[in-house]
Amino acid sequence: MAKLEQEDTDWVAEELPDWQRAIYTVNPSDLTPPDTLTTSLNKGHESMAYLTYVIDNYSSLPSIIAFIHPHRSGFWNAWHTDTPLHDNVYALENLQLPFIQQNGYVNLRCNWAPGCKKAPGTNQHITRQVWQEVFNETSTSSSNNSQTVLDSSDPTIAVACCAQFAVSRERIRKRPVEDYVKIREWVVHTELSDRKSGRVMEYLWHVIFGMDPV
């Protein structure tokens, strides 16, 4: 989980005590407790925290990892959480763990909009250049799916928003840790803004974790 220092995430420990917690403050200050998990940069929305967690814990990952946002519920903050009252506690309490183990990756949003249409087309955030920059010199760069994307003028990417998903340990380890380091380096060094680089990652997580682009 990624959070701003001012955001209250006490609900995670209180309401989800059976889940291990890794909550990264992306904008630490001089007042941040020294034992707080932090990211080196506040960029790419939640992606710096997600990638840092995978990199730092690659050899000791739990069997299933849920990547979620710091707001618990309510339409204004959590409209994209596809559960009654937009409640992430409900989402995790009702997560079908055997299915995640079987499928490897599950988007926690079932509603296709925004991000995935019945007739998917070009995603404005994922251009051919961006795809090449993110996946160059990773294990994706030589895959069949990657070649199909690169053979087109612009990639066809479709996935339900909004960067909340669950992944099995085995699926994460289908990639070497070096891939995640390389992708994080892209987030750090790209000229795209925090918002735009975060949007790119939002529409690539499913590809990173082994799913088809659409």
PyMOL commands that place a pseudoatom at each C-alpha (Angstrom):
pseudoatom trace, name=CA, resn=MET, resi=1, chain=A, elem=C, hetatm=0, pos=[0.000, 0.000, 0.000]
pseudoatom trace, name=CA, resn=ALA, resi=2, chain=A, elem=C, hetatm=0, pos=[1.144, 3.526, -0.770]
pseudoatom trace, name=CA, resn=LYS, resi=3, chain=A, elem=C, hetatm=0, pos=[0.001, 6.415, 1.407]
pseudoatom trace, name=CA, resn=LEU, resi=4, chain=A, elem=C, hetatm=0, pos=[0.613, 10.086, 1.943]
pseudoatom trace, name=CA, resn=GLU, resi=5, chain=A, elem=C, hetatm=0, pos=[1.932, 10.886, 5.404]
pseudoatom trace, name=CA, resn=GLN, resi=6, chain=A, elem=C, hetatm=0, pos=[-1.307, 12.629, 6.357]
pseudoatom trace, name=CA, resn=GLU, resi=7, chain=A, elem=C, hetatm=0, pos=[-3.531, 9.694, 5.399]
pseudoatom trace, name=CA, resn=ASP, resi=8, chain=A, elem=C, hetatm=0, pos=[-4.940, 7.497, 8.165]
pseudoatom trace, name=CA, resn=THR, resi=9, chain=A, elem=C, hetatm=0, pos=[-4.389, 3.798, 7.495]
pseudoatom trace, name=CA, resn=ASP, resi=10, chain=A, elem=C, hetatm=0, pos=[-5.051, 2.482, 11.011]
pseudoatom trace, name=CA, resn=TRP, resi=11, chain=A, elem=C, hetatm=0, pos=[-8.095, 0.687, 9.577]
pseudoatom trace, name=CA, resn=VAL, resi=12, chain=A, elem=C, hetatm=0, pos=[-5.816, -1.871, 7.938]
pseudoatom trace, name=CA, resn=ALA, resi=13, chain=A, elem=C, hetatm=0, pos=[-4.502, -3.278, 11.229]
pseudoatom trace, name=CA, resn=GLU, resi=14, chain=A, elem=C, hetatm=0, pos=[-7.850, -2.869, 12.968]
pseudoatom trace, name=CA, resn=GLU, resi=15, chain=A, elem=C, hetatm=0, pos=[-10.076, -4.434, 10.295]
pseudoatom trace, name=CA, resn=LEU, resi=16, chain=A, elem=C, hetatm=0, pos=[-7.693, -6.828, 8.543]
pseudoatom trace, name=CA, resn=PRO, resi=17, chain=A, elem=C, hetatm=0, pos=[-5.590, -8.311, 11.351]
pseudoatom trace, name=CA, resn=ASP, resi=18, chain=A, elem=C, hetatm=0, pos=[-4.980, -11.586, 9.503]
pseudoatom trace, name=CA, resn=TRP, resi=19, chain=A, elem=C, hetatm=0, pos=[-3.202, -9.846, 6.632]
pseudoatom trace, name=CA, resn=GLN, resi=20, chain=A, elem=C, hetatm=0, pos=[0.466, -8.938, 6.783]
pseudoatom trace, name=CA, resn=ARG, resi=21, chain=A, elem=C, hetatm=0, pos=[0.920, -5.216, 6.187]
pseudoatom trace, name=CA, resn=ALA, resi=22, chain=A, elem=C, hetatm=0, pos=[3.449, -3.225, 4.194]
pseudoatom trace, name=CA, resn=ILE, resi=23, chain=A, elem=C, hetatm=0, pos=[2.394, 0.425, 4.098]
pseudoatom trace, name=CA, resn=TYR, resi=24, chain=A, elem=C, hetatm=0, pos=[4.784, 2.819, 2.384]
pseudoatom trace, name=CA, resn=THR, resi=25, chain=A, elem=C, hetatm=0, pos=[4.754, 6.557, 3.044]
pseudoatom trace, name=CA, resn=VAL, resi=26, chain=A, elem=C, hetatm=0, pos=[5.622, 8.189, -0.261]
pseudoatom trace, name=CA, resn=ASN, resi=27, chain=A, elem=C, hetatm=0, pos=[6.167, 11.725, 1.082]
pseudoatom trace, name=CA, resn=PRO, resi=28, chain=A, elem=C, hetatm=0, pos=[8.133, 11.250, 4.315]
pseudoatom trace, name=CA, resn=SER, resi=29, chain=A, elem=C, hetatm=0, pos=[9.136, 14.290, 6.347]
pseudoatom trace, name=CA, resn=ASP, resi=30, chain=A, elem=C, hetatm=0, pos=[11.353, 15.033, 9.316]
pseudoatom trace, name=CA, resn=LEU, resi=31, chain=A, elem=C, hetatm=0, pos=[8.436, 13.938, 11.515]
pseudoatom trace, name=CA, resn=THR, resi=32, chain=A, elem=C, hetatm=0, pos=[8.146, 10.497, 9.944]
pseudoatom trace, name=CA, resn=PRO, resi=33, chain=A, elem=C, hetatm=0, pos=[9.002, 7.749, 12.487]
pseudoatom trace, name=CA, resn=PRO, resi=34, chain=A, elem=C, hetatm=0, pos=[12.328, 6.089, 11.611]
pseudoatom trace, name=CA, resn=ASP, resi=35, chain=A, elem=C, hetatm=0, pos=[10.799, 2.607, 11.311]
pseudoatom trace, name=CA, resn=THR, resi=36, chain=A, elem=C, hetatm=0, pos=[8.290, 3.721, 8.662]
pseudoatom trace, name=CA, resn=LEU, resi=37, chain=A, elem=C, hetatm=0, pos=[8.468, 2.095, 5.247]
pseudoatom trace, name=CA, resn=THR, resi=38, chain=A, elem=C, hetatm=0, pos=[9.134, 4.785, 2.651]
pseudoatom trace, name=CA, resn=THR, resi=39, chain=A, elem=C, hetatm=0, pos=[9.844, 5.160, -1.056]
pseudoatom trace, name=CA, resn=SER, resi=40, chain=A, elem=C, hetatm=0, pos=[12.779, 7.055, -2.461]
pseudoatom trace, name=CA, resn=LEU, resi=41, chain=A, elem=C, hetatm=0, pos=[10.507, 9.239, -4.579]
pseudoatom trace, name=CA, resn=ASN, resi=42, chain=A, elem=C, hetatm=0, pos=[6.841, 10.238, -4.678]
pseudoatom trace, name=CA, resn=LYS, resi=43, chain=A, elem=C, hetatm=0, pos=[6.129, 9.502, -8.325]
pseudoatom trace, name=CA, resn=GLY, resi=44, chain=A, elem=C, hetatm=0, pos=[3.983, 7.200, -10.412]
pseudoatom trace, name=CA, resn=HIS, resi=45, chain=A, elem=C, hetatm=0, pos=[1.161, 7.285, -7.868]
pseudoatom trace, name=CA, resn=GLU, resi=46, chain=A, elem=C, hetatm=0, pos=[1.147, 3.925, -6.046]
pseudoatom trace, name=CA, resn=SER, resi=47, chain=A, elem=C, hetatm=0, pos=[3.648, 2.246, -8.383]
pseudoatom trace, name=CA, resn=MET, resi=48, chain=A, elem=C, hetatm=0, pos=[6.791, 3.222, -6.466]
pseudoatom trace, name=CA, resn=ALA, resi=49, chain=A, elem=C, hetatm=0, pos=[5.423, 1.536, -3.338]
pseudoatom trace, name=CA, resn=TYR, resi=50, chain=A, elem=C, hetatm=0, pos=[4.193, -1.539, -5.204]
pseudoatom trace, name=CA, resn=LEU, resi=51, chain=A, elem=C, hetatm=0, pos=[7.476, -2.060, -7.025]
pseudoatom trace, name=CA, resn=THR, resi=52, chain=A, elem=C, hetatm=0, pos=[9.607, -1.318, -3.963]
pseudoatom trace, name=CA, resn=TYR, resi=53, chain=A, elem=C, hetatm=0, pos=[7.685, -3.925, -1.977]
pseudoatom trace, name=CA, resn=VAL, resi=54, chain=A, elem=C, hetatm=0, pos=[8.218, -6.572, -4.651]
pseudoatom trace, name=CA, resn=ILE, resi=55, chain=A, elem=C, hetatm=0, pos=[11.911, -5.765, -5.018]
pseudoatom trace, name=CA, resn=ASP, resi=56, chain=A, elem=C, hetatm=0, pos=[12.657, -5.636, -1.285]
pseudoatom trace, name=CA, resn=ASN, resi=57, chain=A, elem=C, hetatm=0, pos=[10.674, -8.798, -0.468]
pseudoatom trace, name=CA, resn=TYR, resi=58, chain=A, elem=C, hetatm=0, pos=[11.206, -10.852, -3.628]
pseudoatom trace, name=CA, resn=SER, resi=59, chain=A, elem=C, hetatm=0, pos=[12.847, -13.769, -1.803]
pseudoatom trace, name=CA, resn=SER, resi=60, chain=A, elem=C, hetatm=0, pos=[10.312, -13.866, 1.055]
pseudoatom trace, name=CA, resn=LEU, resi=61, chain=A, elem=C, hetatm=0, pos=[6.953, -13.027, -0.494]
pseudoatom trace, name=CA, resn=PRO, resi=62, chain=A, elem=C, hetatm=0, pos=[3.757, -14.365, 1.091]
pseudoatom trace, name=CA, resn=SER, resi=63, chain=A, elem=C, hetatm=0, pos=[1.664, -16.739, -1.003]
pseudoatom trace, name=CA, resn=ILE, resi=64, chain=A, elem=C, hetatm=0, pos=[-0.783, -14.017, -2.079]
pseudoatom trace, name=CA, resn=ILE, resi=65, chain=A, elem=C, hetatm=0, pos=[-0.263, -10.245, -2.140]
pseudoatom trace, name=CA, resn=ALA, resi=66, chain=A, elem=C, hetatm=0, pos=[-3.077, -7.707, -2.403]
pseudoatom trace, name=CA, resn=PHE, resi=67, chain=A, elem=C, hetatm=0, pos=[-2.058, -4.286, -3.680]
pseudoatom trace, name=CA, resn=ILE, resi=68, chain=A, elem=C, hetatm=0, pos=[-4.658, -1.749, -2.541]
pseudoatom trace, name=CA, resn=HIS, resi=69, chain=A, elem=C, hetatm=0, pos=[-5.172, 1.962, -1.911]
pseudoatom trace, name=CA, resn=PRO, resi=70, chain=A, elem=C, hetatm=0, pos=[-5.030, 3.639, 1.514]
pseudoatom trace, name=CA, resn=HIS, resi=71, chain=A, elem=C, hetatm=0, pos=[-8.624, 4.915, 1.581]
pseudoatom trace, name=CA, resn=ARG, resi=72, chain=A, elem=C, hetatm=0, pos=[-10.904, 2.341, 3.140]
pseudoatom trace, name=CA, resn=SER, resi=73, chain=A, elem=C, hetatm=0, pos=[-14.329, 3.203, 1.709]
pseudoatom trace, name=CA, resn=GLY, resi=74, chain=A, elem=C, hetatm=0, pos=[-16.804, 5.826, 0.554]
pseudoatom trace, name=CA, resn=PHE, resi=75, chain=A, elem=C, hetatm=0, pos=[-17.700, 7.019, -2.912]
pseudoatom trace, name=CA, resn=TRP, resi=76, chain=A, elem=C, hetatm=0, pos=[-15.667, 10.223, -2.966]
pseudoatom trace, name=CA, resn=ASN, resi=77, chain=A, elem=C, hetatm=0, pos=[-12.365, 8.559, -2.081]
pseudoatom trace, name=CA, resn=ALA, resi=78, chain=A, elem=C, hetatm=0, pos=[-12.950, 4.985, -3.197]
pseudoatom trace, name=CA, resn=TRP, resi=79, chain=A, elem=C, hetatm=0, pos=[-15.473, 5.072, -6.060]
pseudoatom trace, name=CA, resn=HIS, resi=80, chain=A, elem=C, hetatm=0, pos=[-13.238, 2.653, -7.969]
pseudoatom trace, name=CA, resn=THR, resi=81, chain=A, elem=C, hetatm=0, pos=[-13.441, -0.022, -5.260]
pseudoatom trace, name=CA, resn=ASP, resi=82, chain=A, elem=C, hetatm=0, pos=[-16.027, -2.352, -6.756]
pseudoatom trace, name=CA, resn=THR, resi=83, chain=A, elem=C, hetatm=0, pos=[-17.774, -3.554, -3.572]
pseudoatom trace, name=CA, resn=PRO, resi=84, chain=A, elem=C, hetatm=0, pos=[-20.782, -2.505, -1.457]
pseudoatom trace, name=CA, resn=LEU, resi=85, chain=A, elem=C, hetatm=0, pos=[-20.070, 0.960, -0.033]
pseudoatom trace, name=CA, resn=HIS, resi=86, chain=A, elem=C, hetatm=0, pos=[-16.803, 0.872, -2.022]
pseudoatom trace, name=CA, resn=ASP, resi=87, chain=A, elem=C, hetatm=0, pos=[-15.217, -0.850, 0.973]
pseudoatom trace, name=CA, resn=ASN, resi=88, chain=A, elem=C, hetatm=0, pos=[-11.737, -2.372, 0.680]
pseudoatom trace, name=CA, resn=VAL, resi=89, chain=A, elem=C, hetatm=0, pos=[-12.221, -4.344, 3.892]
pseudoatom trace, name=CA, resn=TYR, resi=90, chain=A, elem=C, hetatm=0, pos=[-15.171, -6.092, 2.264]
pseudoatom trace, name=CA, resn=ALA, resi=91, chain=A, elem=C, hetatm=0, pos=[-13.069, -6.671, -0.862]
pseudoatom trace, name=CA, resn=LEU, resi=92, chain=A, elem=C, hetatm=0, pos=[-10.284, -8.439, 1.012]
pseudoatom trace, name=CA, resn=GLU, resi=93, chain=A, elem=C, hetatm=0, pos=[-12.577, -10.369, 3.346]
pseudoatom trace, name=CA, resn=ASN, resi=94, chain=A, elem=C, hetatm=0, pos=[-14.364, -11.810, 0.301]
pseudoatom trace, name=CA, resn=LEU, resi=95, chain=A, elem=C, hetatm=0, pos=[-11.297, -12.403, -1.840]
pseudoatom trace, name=CA, resn=GLN, resi=96, chain=A, elem=C, hetatm=0, pos=[-11.339, -15.867, -3.400]
pseudoatom trace, name=CA, resn=LEU, resi=97, chain=A, elem=C, hetatm=0, pos=[-7.804, -16.957, -2.536]
pseudoatom trace, name=CA, resn=PRO, resi=98, chain=A, elem=C, hetatm=0, pos=[-7.901, -20.343, -4.351]
pseudoatom trace, name=CA, resn=PHE, resi=99, chain=A, elem=C, hetatm=0, pos=[-8.851, -18.554, -7.570]
pseudoatom trace, name=CA, resn=ILE, resi=100, chain=A, elem=C, hetatm=0, pos=[-5.926, -16.155, -7.225]
pseudoatom trace, name=CA, resn=GLN, resi=101, chain=A, elem=C, hetatm=0, pos=[-3.571, -19.096, -6.753]
pseudoatom trace, name=CA, resn=GLN, resi=102, chain=A, elem=C, hetatm=0, pos=[-5.026, -20.717, -9.844]
pseudoatom trace, name=CA, resn=ASN, resi=103, chain=A, elem=C, hetatm=0, pos=[-5.151, -17.618, -12.043]
pseudoatom trace, name=CA, resn=GLY, resi=104, chain=A, elem=C, hetatm=0, pos=[-2.057, -15.846, -10.744]
pseudoatom trace, name=CA, resn=TYR, resi=105, chain=A, elem=C, hetatm=0, pos=[-3.447, -12.335, -11.089]
pseudoatom trace, name=CA, resn=VAL, resi=106, chain=A, elem=C, hetatm=0, pos=[-6.855, -10.810, -10.346]
pseudoatom trace, name=CA, resn=ASN, resi=107, chain=A, elem=C, hetatm=0, pos=[-7.963, -7.218, -10.821]
pseudoatom trace, name=CA, resn=LEU, resi=108, chain=A, elem=C, hetatm=0, pos=[-10.033, -6.200, -7.796]
pseudoatom trace, name=CA, resn=ARG, resi=109, chain=A, elem=C, hetatm=0, pos=[-12.360, -4.173, -10.016]
pseudoatom trace, name=CA, resn=CYS, resi=110, chain=A, elem=C, hetatm=0, pos=[-14.945, -6.140, -11.995]
pseudoatom trace, name=CA, resn=ASN, resi=111, chain=A, elem=C, hetatm=0, pos=[-16.633, -3.163, -13.636]
pseudoatom trace, name=CA, resn=TRP, resi=112, chain=A, elem=C, hetatm=0, pos=[-15.158, -2.692, -17.121]
pseudoatom trace, name=CA, resn=ALA, resi=113, chain=A, elem=C, hetatm=0, pos=[-15.382, 1.094, -17.009]
pseudoatom trace, name=CA, resn=PRO, resi=114, chain=A, elem=C, hetatm=0, pos=[-13.182, 2.985, -17.056]
pseudoatom trace, name=CA, resn=GLY, resi=115, chain=A, elem=C, hetatm=0, pos=[-10.343, 1.289, -18.873]
pseudoatom trace, name=CA, resn=CYS, resi=116, chain=A, elem=C, hetatm=0, pos=[-11.839, -1.727, -20.613]
pseudoatom trace, name=CA, resn=LYS, resi=117, chain=A, elem=C, hetatm=0, pos=[-14.485, -1.540, -23.322]
pseudoatom trace, name=CA, resn=LYS, resi=118, chain=A, elem=C, hetatm=0, pos=[-16.333, -4.211, -25.269]
pseudoatom trace, name=CA, resn=ALA, resi=119, chain=A, elem=C, hetatm=0, pos=[-14.370, -3.162, -28.368]
pseudoatom trace, name=CA, resn=PRO, resi=120, chain=A, elem=C, hetatm=0, pos=[-10.991, -2.166, -26.927]
pseudoatom trace, name=CA, resn=GLY, resi=121, chain=A, elem=C, hetatm=0, pos=[-8.832, 0.231, -28.878]
pseudoatom trace, name=CA, resn=THR, resi=122, chain=A, elem=C, hetatm=0, pos=[-5.712, 2.277, -28.420]
pseudoatom trace, name=CA, resn=ASN, resi=123, chain=A, elem=C, hetatm=0, pos=[-5.042, 3.326, -24.832]
pseudoatom trace, name=CA, resn=GLN, resi=124, chain=A, elem=C, hetatm=0, pos=[-3.950, 6.960, -24.871]
pseudoatom trace, name=CA, resn=HIS, resi=125, chain=A, elem=C, hetatm=0, pos=[-1.507, 6.369, -22.027]
pseudoatom trace, name=CA, resn=ILE, resi=126, chain=A, elem=C, hetatm=0, pos=[0.326, 3.397, -23.571]
pseudoatom trace, name=CA, resn=THR, resi=127, chain=A, elem=C, hetatm=0, pos=[2.026, 4.429, -26.780]
pseudoatom trace, name=CA, resn=ARG, resi=128, chain=A, elem=C, hetatm=0, pos=[4.466, 2.231, -28.657]
pseudoatom trace, name=CA, resn=GLN, resi=129, chain=A, elem=C, hetatm=0, pos=[7.323, 4.364, -27.314]
pseudoatom trace, name=CA, resn=VAL, resi=130, chain=A, elem=C, hetatm=0, pos=[6.143, 4.044, -23.717]
pseudoatom trace, name=CA, resn=TRP, resi=131, chain=A, elem=C, hetatm=0, pos=[5.774, 0.269, -24.084]
pseudoatom trace, name=CA, resn=GLN, resi=132, chain=A, elem=C, hetatm=0, pos=[9.346, 0.029, -25.389]
pseudoatom trace, name=CA, resn=GLU, resi=133, chain=A, elem=C, hetatm=0, pos=[10.711, 2.258, -22.636]
pseudoatom trace, name=CA, resn=VAL, resi=134, chain=A, elem=C, hetatm=0, pos=[9.023, 0.313, -19.829]
pseudoatom trace, name=CA, resn=PHE, resi=135, chain=A, elem=C, hetatm=0, pos=[9.776, -3.195, -21.088]
pseudoatom trace, name=CA, resn=ASN, resi=136, chain=A, elem=C, hetatm=0, pos=[13.099, -2.762, -22.876]
pseudoatom trace, name=CA, resn=GLU, resi=137, chain=A, elem=C, hetatm=0, pos=[15.698, -5.229, -21.530]
pseudoatom trace, name=CA, resn=THR, resi=138, chain=A, elem=C, hetatm=0, pos=[13.098, -7.063, -19.440]
pseudoatom trace, name=CA, resn=SER, resi=139, chain=A, elem=C, hetatm=0, pos=[11.697, -10.537, -20.013]
pseudoatom trace, name=CA, resn=THR, resi=140, chain=A, elem=C, hetatm=0, pos=[8.673, -8.956, -21.720]
pseudoatom trace, name=CA, resn=SER, resi=141, chain=A, elem=C, hetatm=0, pos=[10.794, -7.516, -24.529]
pseudoatom trace, name=CA, resn=SER, resi=142, chain=A, elem=C, hetatm=0, pos=[11.237, -10.936, -26.162]
pseudoatom trace, name=CA, resn=SER, resi=143, chain=A, elem=C, hetatm=0, pos=[7.772, -12.369, -25.476]
pseudoatom trace, name=CA, resn=ASN, resi=144, chain=A, elem=C, hetatm=0, pos=[5.196, -13.127, -28.151]
pseudoatom trace, name=CA, resn=ASN, resi=145, chain=A, elem=C, hetatm=0, pos=[2.729, -10.671, -26.638]
pseudoatom trace, name=CA, resn=SER, resi=146, chain=A, elem=C, hetatm=0, pos=[5.323, -7.930, -26.727]
pseudoatom trace, name=CA, resn=GLN, resi=147, chain=A, elem=C, hetatm=0, pos=[6.153, -8.583, -30.370]
pseudoatom trace, name=CA, resn=THR, resi=148, chain=A, elem=C, hetatm=0, pos=[2.457, -8.447, -31.270]
pseudoatom trace, name=CA, resn=VAL, resi=149, chain=A, elem=C, hetatm=0, pos=[2.206, -5.057, -29.588]
pseudoatom trace, name=CA, resn=LEU, resi=150, chain=A, elem=C, hetatm=0, pos=[5.340, -3.729, -31.250]
pseudoatom trace, name=CA, resn=ASP, resi=151, chain=A, elem=C, hetatm=0, pos=[4.155, -4.849, -34.673]
pseudoatom trace, name=CA, resn=SER, resi=152, chain=A, elem=C, hetatm=0, pos=[1.244, -2.399, -34.398]
pseudoatom trace, name=CA, resn=SER, resi=153, chain=A, elem=C, hetatm=0, pos=[1.439, 1.380, -34.666]
pseudoatom trace, name=CA, resn=ASP, resi=154, chain=A, elem=C, hetatm=0, pos=[0.130, 1.786, -31.104]
pseudoatom trace, name=CA, resn=PRO, resi=155, chain=A, elem=C, hetatm=0, pos=[-0.551, -0.924, -28.518]
pseudoatom trace, name=CA, resn=THR, resi=156, chain=A, elem=C, hetatm=0, pos=[-4.069, -2.155, -27.862]
pseudoatom trace, name=CA, resn=ILE, resi=157, chain=A, elem=C, hetatm=0, pos=[-4.359, -2.260, -24.083]
pseudoatom trace, name=CA, resn=ALA, resi=158, chain=A, elem=C, hetatm=0, pos=[-7.545, -2.794, -22.116]
pseudoatom trace, name=CA, resn=VAL, resi=159, chain=A, elem=C, hetatm=0, pos=[-7.990, -3.447, -18.420]
pseudoatom trace, name=CA, resn=ALA, resi=160, chain=A, elem=C, hetatm=0, pos=[-10.349, -2.189, -15.743]
pseudoatom trace, name=CA, resn=CYS, resi=161, chain=A, elem=C, hetatm=0, pos=[-8.843, 0.659, -13.739]
pseudoatom trace, name=CA, resn=CYS, resi=162, chain=A, elem=C, hetatm=0, pos=[-7.579, 1.514, -10.992]
pseudoatom trace, name=CA, resn=ALA, resi=163, chain=A, elem=C, hetatm=0, pos=[-4.393, -0.253, -9.805]
pseudoatom trace, name=CA, resn=GLN, resi=164, chain=A, elem=C, hetatm=0, pos=[-5.884, -2.489, -7.114]
pseudoatom trace, name=CA, resn=PHE, resi=165, chain=A, elem=C, hetatm=0, pos=[-5.235, -6.184, -7.626]
pseudoatom trace, name=CA, resn=ALA, resi=166, chain=A, elem=C, hetatm=0, pos=[-4.074, -9.422, -6.050]
pseudoatom trace, name=CA, resn=VAL, resi=167, chain=A, elem=C, hetatm=0, pos=[-1.195, -11.581, -7.292]
pseudoatom trace, name=CA, resn=SER, resi=168, chain=A, elem=C, hetatm=0, pos=[0.259, -14.913, -6.291]
pseudoatom trace, name=CA, resn=ARG, resi=169, chain=A, elem=C, hetatm=0, pos=[3.885, -15.274, -5.236]
pseudoatom trace, name=CA, resn=GLU, resi=170, chain=A, elem=C, hetatm=0, pos=[4.485, -17.695, -8.091]
pseudoatom trace, name=CA, resn=ARG, resi=171, chain=A, elem=C, hetatm=0, pos=[3.190, -15.232, -10.663]
pseudoatom trace, name=CA, resn=ILE, resi=172, chain=A, elem=C, hetatm=0, pos=[5.403, -12.427, -9.349]
pseudoatom trace, name=CA, resn=ARG, resi=173, chain=A, elem=C, hetatm=0, pos=[8.412, -14.737, -9.549]
pseudoatom trace, name=CA, resn=LYS, resi=174, chain=A, elem=C, hetatm=0, pos=[7.720, -15.535, -13.196]
pseudoatom trace, name=CA, resn=ARG, resi=175, chain=A, elem=C, hetatm=0, pos=[9.813, -12.423, -13.703]
pseudoatom trace, name=CA, resn=PRO, resi=176, chain=A, elem=C, hetatm=0, pos=[13.309, -12.011, -12.296]
pseudoatom trace, name=CA, resn=VAL, resi=177, chain=A, elem=C, hetatm=0, pos=[13.669, -9.301, -9.691]
pseudoatom trace, name=CA, resn=GLU, resi=178, chain=A, elem=C, hetatm=0, pos=[15.801, -7.374, -12.177]
pseudoatom trace, name=CA, resn=ASP, resi=179, chain=A, elem=C, hetatm=0, pos=[12.671, -6.748, -14.266]
pseudoatom trace, name=CA, resn=TYR, resi=180, chain=A, elem=C, hetatm=0, pos=[10.987, -4.962, -11.385]
pseudoatom trace, name=CA, resn=VAL, resi=181, chain=A, elem=C, hetatm=0, pos=[14.114, -2.912, -10.741]
pseudoatom trace, name=CA, resn=LYS, resi=182, chain=A, elem=C, hetatm=0, pos=[14.191, -1.892, -14.402]
pseudoatom trace, name=CA, resn=ILE, resi=183, chain=A, elem=C, hetatm=0, pos=[10.516, -0.923, -14.407]
pseudoatom trace, name=CA, resn=ARG, resi=184, chain=A, elem=C, hetatm=0, pos=[10.976, 1.124, -11.227]
pseudoatom trace, name=CA, resn=GLU, resi=185, chain=A, elem=C, hetatm=0, pos=[13.906, 2.895, -12.855]
pseudoatom trace, name=CA, resn=TRP, resi=186, chain=A, elem=C, hetatm=0, pos=[11.587, 3.853, -15.687]
pseudoatom trace, name=CA, resn=VAL, resi=187, chain=A, elem=C, hetatm=0, pos=[9.142, 5.399, -13.201]
pseudoatom trace, name=CA, resn=VAL, resi=188, chain=A, elem=C, hetatm=0, pos=[11.954, 7.346, -11.547]
pseudoatom trace, name=CA, resn=HIS, resi=189, chain=A, elem=C, hetatm=0, pos=[13.597, 8.635, -14.721]
pseudoatom trace, name=CA, resn=THR, resi=190, chain=A, elem=C, hetatm=0, pos=[10.728, 9.138, -17.153]
pseudoatom trace, name=CA, resn=GLU, resi=191, chain=A, elem=C, hetatm=0, pos=[9.914, 12.722, -18.053]
pseudoatom trace, name=CA, resn=LEU, resi=192, chain=A, elem=C, hetatm=0, pos=[6.233, 11.923, -17.574]
pseudoatom trace, name=CA, resn=SER, resi=193, chain=A, elem=C, hetatm=0, pos=[4.649, 13.520, -14.515]
pseudoatom trace, name=CA, resn=ASP, resi=194, chain=A, elem=C, hetatm=0, pos=[3.567, 11.716, -11.364]
pseudoatom trace, name=CA, resn=ARG, resi=195, chain=A, elem=C, hetatm=0, pos=[-0.003, 11.527, -12.683]
pseudoatom trace, name=CA, resn=LYS, resi=196, chain=A, elem=C, hetatm=0, pos=[0.885, 10.422, -16.198]
pseudoatom trace, name=CA, resn=SER, resi=197, chain=A, elem=C, hetatm=0, pos=[3.506, 7.849, -15.181]
pseudoatom trace, name=CA, resn=GLY, resi=198, chain=A, elem=C, hetatm=0, pos=[1.060, 6.493, -12.609]
pseudoatom trace, name=CA, resn=ARG, resi=199, chain=A, elem=C, hetatm=0, pos=[-1.582, 6.157, -15.298]
pseudoatom trace, name=CA, resn=VAL, resi=200, chain=A, elem=C, hetatm=0, pos=[0.846, 4.233, -17.509]
pseudoatom trace, name=CA, resn=MET, resi=201, chain=A, elem=C, hetatm=0, pos=[1.544, 1.784, -14.707]
pseudoatom trace, name=CA, resn=GLU, resi=202, chain=A, elem=C, hetatm=0, pos=[-2.167, 1.481, -13.910]
pseudoatom trace, name=CA, resn=TYR, resi=203, chain=A, elem=C, hetatm=0, pos=[-2.773, 0.087, -17.383]
pseudoatom trace, name=CA, resn=LEU, resi=204, chain=A, elem=C, hetatm=0, pos=[0.308, -2.166, -17.431]
pseudoatom trace, name=CA, resn=TRP, resi=205, chain=A, elem=C, hetatm=0, pos=[0.132, -4.082, -14.137]
pseudoatom trace, name=CA, resn=HIS, resi=206, chain=A, elem=C, hetatm=0, pos=[-1.810, -6.936, -15.714]
pseudoatom trace, name=CA, resn=VAL, resi=207, chain=A, elem=C, hetatm=0, pos=[0.815, -7.245, -18.455]
pseudoatom trace, name=CA, resn=ILE, resi=208, chain=A, elem=C, hetatm=0, pos=[3.663, -7.094, -15.940]
pseudoatom trace, name=CA, resn=PHE, resi=209, chain=A, elem=C, hetatm=0, pos=[2.039, -9.998, -14.103]
pseudoatom trace, name=CA, resn=GLY, resi=210, chain=A, elem=C, hetatm=0, pos=[1.660, -12.185, -17.137]
pseudoatom trace, name=CA, resn=MET, resi=211, chain=A, elem=C, hetatm=0, pos=[-1.790, -11.427, -18.487]
pseudoatom trace, name=CA, resn=ASP, resi=212, chain=A, elem=C, hetatm=0, pos=[-2.646, -10.649, -22.124]
pseudoatom trace, name=CA, resn=PRO, resi=213, chain=A, elem=C, hetatm=0, pos=[-2.710, -6.938, -23.059]
pseudoatom trace, name=CA, resn=VAL, resi=214, chain=A, elem=C, hetatm=0, pos=[-6.502, -7.122, -23.507]
for i in range(1, 214): cmd.bond("trace and resi %d" % i, "trace and resi %d" % (i + 1))
show_as sticks, trace
zoom trace
